Amino acid sequence: MVIAGGGPAGMMLGLLLARAGLRATLLEKHADFLRDFRGDTIHPSTLQVLHELGLADEFLRLRHTKVRQLAAAFGGRQLPIVDLGRVGVRYPFIAMIPQWDFLDFLAAAARAYRGFELRLQTEATGLLFEGERVIGVRTHAGPLAADLVVAADGRHSTLRAAAALEVIDLGAPIDVLWFRVSRRPDDPAQALVRLDAGSIVVMLDRGDYWQCAFVIAKGALEQVRARGLDAFRATLAQLMPFAAERMREIGSWDDVKLLTVQVNRLRTWFREGLLCIGDAAHAMSPVGGVGINLAIQDAVAAANILWKGNFAPSALKAVQDRREFPTRVTQQFQLLVQERILSRVLAGDADAAHPPLVLRLLSRFALLRRIPARIVGVGVRPEHVHSPAVTA
């Protein structure tokens, strides 16, 4: 088997299949995993998978921060909206850790098994066909045959395009600008969503700095830049008054990275000889930070079905059947948040005195906070490891 893409989905699938005794060759186009502003949230569902693999304790010894609650701040008013302590899981927190550390950790665990091979600086550039069946991939190093190709090469998947699989675009009214500012010991102790009329910023505690996401209307980057960097810093200072003077750490627009938000999914995730998982099958909004964890769930489900070596279309369909419903529900949750909360705030329809009704209800009723906590922390139809383990 060849897996294209060394992200969370591809790496977890390679680990699980090699652990079950199969041969899995993982292709990663970069020389390492060092890319900034990637999904860095390891949710309770993923921590549970690591626990089932006997890896959770070792993983949690890596440097990380824990997020147990999430609040939304409107001016001086703070509204609790997510409480992971109420969902009854083994690990009631989100572990914030750089994705490259997570991927390096999984790669090290996978290398313990004879069947795993990681080829860095090897990009899958196309598919090999025999009639309608996919029989391998093309790379810059030459063709590579495989009895199954798994496309885990992200939301801009080269392989799903090569397979001519239909993409259903669900729309996204937002984009996100990522940046970072330093964090001080007396800063707020929890992750925050700060909102004001026309502006939204999400702050994630990364220990010695804040990883921040500034939400903008879809396609509004040029308008933001036209107003100038000083105006951008001033808006952020108003949203984060405790760190106002630190906005000078944003030295130029080079320190601000654009994430073009997509929410879509494939109508069919497979064709004979090919299976798509993770972002290659369904691009997720950054709302809730669930993309990495949904990708992990795809990998676990795929390994549970494929470990016996049956790669027939019926087995590939079984993977989609297992994971399509959770994907649909999660995307509907994200679209609801985008349309009912984020779009309203960006349009200036909600302010500190009149937060959106959804947030007021979550703040008032602790029982309701279990709903987003469950969707974000555990997900719909969480997967458990059923594939076997050979001796490492």
Residue pairs with C-beta under 8 A, 6 or more apart in sequence:
1 17
1 22
1 23
1 24
1 25
1 146
1 147
1 148
1 149
1 150
1 311
2 25
2 27
2 124
2 136
2 137
2 144
2 146
2 148
2 149
2 150
3 10
3 13
3 14
3 24
3 25
3 26
3 27
3 149
3 150
3 152
4 10
4 27
4 124
4 137
4 149
4 150
4 151
4 152
4 153
4 158
4 159
5 27
5 28
5 124
5 151
5 152
5 153
5 154
5 157
5 278
5 280
6 26
6 27
6 28
6 30
6 33
6 103
6 107
6 118
6 120
7 103
7 152
7 153
7 154
7 278
7 279
7 295
8 39
8 99
8 102
8 103
8 106
8 278
8 292
8 295
8 296
8 299
9 152
9 277
9 278
9 279
9 280
9 295
9 296
9 298
9 299
10 26
10 28
10 150
10 152
10 153
10 277
10 278
10 299
11 26
11 103
11 106
11 107
11 110
12 49
12 106
12 295
12 296
12 299
12 300
12 303
13 24
13 150
13 152
13 277
13 299
13 302
13 303
14 24
14 26
14 110
14 116
14 118
15 53
15 106
15 109
15 110
15 113
15 116
16 299
16 300
16 303
16 307
16 385
16 387
17 24
17 115
17 303
17 306
17 307
17 387
18 24
18 110
18 113
18 114
18 115
18 116
19 53
19 110
19 113
19 387
19 388
19 389
19 390
19 392
20 303
20 307
20 387
20 388
20 389
20 390
21 115
21 307
21 388
21 390
22 115
22 307
22 309
23 115
23 117
24 110
24 115
24 116
24 117
25 117
25 119
25 144
25 146
26 110
26 116
26 117
26 118
26 119
27 119
27 122
27 123
27 124
27 137
27 139
27 144
28 118
28 119
28 120
28 121
28 122
29 121
29 122
29 123
29 124
30 120
30 121
31 120
31 121
32 100
32 120
33 99
33 100
33 103
33 104
34 100
35 99
35 100
36 178
36 257
37 178
37 211
37 257
37 259
38 99
38 100
39 99
39 289
39 291
39 292
40 96
40 97
40 98
40 99
40 102
40 204
40 206
40 211
41 67
41 94
41 95
41 96
41 204
41 289
41 292
41 293
42 59
42 64
42 94
42 95
42 96
42 97
42 102
42 292
42 293
43 94
43 289
43 290
43 292
43 293
43 376
43 377
43 378
43 379
44 84
44 87
44 89
44 90
44 91
44 92
44 93
44 94
44 377
44 378
45 293
45 296
45 297
45 377
45 378
45 379
45 382
45 383
46 292
46 293
46 296
47 56
47 59
47 60
47 90
47 91
47 95
48 56
48 89
48 90
48 91
48 382
48 384
49 296
49 300
49 383
49 384
49 385
50 56
50 59
51 90
51 91
52 384
52 385
53 109
53 385
55 105
55 109
56 91
58 105
59 95
59 102
59 105
60 95
62 97
62 101
62 105
63 97
63 101
63 207
64 95
64 96
64 97
65 95
65 96
65 97
65 205
65 206
65 207
66 93
66 94
66 95
66 96
67 84
67 93
67 94
67 96
67 190
67 191
67 204
67 205
68 83
68 84
68 85
68 92
68 93
68 94
68 190
69 80
69 82
69 83
69 84
69 85
69 190
69 191
70 80
70 81
70 82
70 190
70 191
70 192
70 193
71 78
71 79
71 80
71 81
71 190
71 191
71 192
71 193
72 78
72 79
72 81
72 192
72 193
72 194
72 195
72 355
72 359
72 363
73 79
73 192
73 193
73 194
73 195
74 195
74 196
74 351
74 352
74 353
74 355
75 196
75 351
75 352
75 353
76 352
77 352
77 355
79 355
79 359
79 360
79 362
79 363
80 362
80 363
80 369
81 193
81 359
81 362
81 363
81 369
81 372
82 369
82 372
82 373
82 376
82 377
83 366
83 369
83 370
83 373
84 92
84 93
84 94
84 373
84 376
84 377
85 92
86 366
86 369
86 370
86 373
87 370
87 373
87 374
87 377
87 378
89 377
89 378
92 377
94 289
94 376
94 377
96 204
96 205
96 206
96 207
99 292
107 118
110 116
110 118
111 118
112 392
113 390
113 392
122 139
122 140
122 141
123 139
123 140
123 158
124 137
124 138
124 139
124 149
124 151
124 153
124 158
124 159
125 137
125 138
125 139
125 140
125 158
126 137
126 138
126 158
126 159
126 162
127 134
127 136
127 137
127 138
127 149
127 159
127 162
127 163
127 274
128 134
128 135
128 136
128 137
128 138
128 143
128 145
129 135
132 271
132 272
133 272
133 273
134 149
134 163
134 271
134 272
134 273
134 274
135 145
135 146
135 273
136 143
136 144
136 145
136 146
136 149
137 143
137 144
137 146
137 149
137 159
138 144
146 273
147 273
147 311
148 273
148 274
148 275
148 306
148 311
149 159
149 273
149 274
149 275
150 274
150 275
150 276
150 277
150 302
151 157
151 159
151 160
151 163
151 274
151 275
151 276
151 277
151 280
151 281
152 276
152 277
152 278
152 280
152 295
152 299
153 159
153 280
154 278
154 279
154 280
155 262
155 264
155 279
155 280
155 283
157 276
157 279
157 280
159 274
159 276
159 280
160 167
160 266
160 276
160 280
160 281
163 271
163 274
163 276
165 266
165 267
165 268
165 269
165 271
165 276
166 266
166 267
166 268
167 264
167 265
167 266
167 267
168 264
168 265
168 266
168 267
169 262
169 263
169 264
170 263
170 264
170 265
170 331
170 335
171 263
171 335
172 218
172 261
172 262
172 263
172 285
172 338
173 217
173 218
173 338
173 339
173 342
173 343
174 215
174 216
174 217
174 218
174 261
174 285
174 338
174 342
174 343
174 346
175 215
175 216
175 217
175 218
175 219
175 220
175 221
175 258
175 259
175 260
175 261
176 213
176 214
176 215
176 216
176 258
176 259
176 261
176 286
177 213
177 214
177 216
177 221
177 224
177 256
177 257
177 258
177 259
178 211
178 212
178 213
178 214
178 256
178 257
178 258
178 259
179 212
179 214
179 250
179 255
179 256
179 257
180 206
180 209
180 210
180 211
180 212
180 249
180 255
181 209
181 210
181 212
181 240
181 243
181 246
181 247
181 249
181 250
182 208
182 209
182 210
182 246
182 249
183 205
183 206
183 207
183 208
183 209
183 210
184 243
187 210
187 242
187 243
188 203
188 242
189 205
190 205
191 202
191 203
191 204
191 205
192 202
192 203
193 200
193 201
193 202
193 203
194 200
194 201
194 202
194 203
194 239
194 240
195 239
195 345
195 350
195 355
196 238
196 239
196 345
196 351
196 352
197 345
197 348
197 350
197 351
197 352
198 345
198 346
198 347
198 348
199 214
199 235
199 238
199 239
199 345
199 346
200 214
200 215
200 342
200 345
200 346
201 212
201 213
201 214
201 215
201 236
201 239
201 240
202 212
202 213
202 215
203 210
203 211
203 212
203 240
204 210
204 211
204 212
204 213
210 243
212 236
212 240
213 259
213 286
214 236
214 256
215 342
215 346
216 224
216 346
217 343
217 346
218 261
221 258
224 232
225 253
229 250
229 252
229 253
232 250
232 256
233 247
233 248
233 250
234 247
236 247
236 250
237 243
237 244
237 245
237 247
238 244
240 247
249 255
250 256
259 286
261 285
261 286
262 283
262 285
263 283
263 284
263 285
263 331
263 334
263 335
263 338
264 282
264 283
265 281
265 282
265 283
265 324
265 327
265 328
265 331
266 276
266 281
266 282
268 320
269 275
269 276
269 277
269 281
269 316
269 319
269 320
269 323
269 324
270 276
270 313
270 316
270 317
270 319
270 320
271 313
272 313
273 311
274 316
275 302
275 316
275 319
277 295
277 298
277 299
277 302
277 319
277 323
278 294
278 295
278 298
278 299
279 291
279 295
281 298
281 320
281 323
281 327
282 294
282 327
282 331
283 291
284 290
284 291
284 294
284 330
284 331
284 334
285 331
285 334
285 335
285 337
285 338
287 333
287 334
287 337
287 338
287 342
288 333
288 334
288 337
288 372
288 375
288 376
289 376
290 330
290 334
290 375
290 376
290 379
293 379
294 326
294 327
294 330
294 379
297 323
297 326
297 379
297 382
297 383
298 319
298 323
300 383
300 384
300 385
301 319
301 322
301 323
301 383
302 319
303 385
303 387
304 383
304 385
304 386
304 387
305 315
305 318
305 319
305 322
306 315
306 319
307 387
307 388
322 381
325 380
325 381
326 379
326 380
326 381
329 375
329 380
330 375
330 379
330 380
333 372
333 375
340 356
340 358
341 350
341 356
341 358
341 359
344 350
344 356
345 356
350 356
355 363
361 368
362 368
362 369
362 372
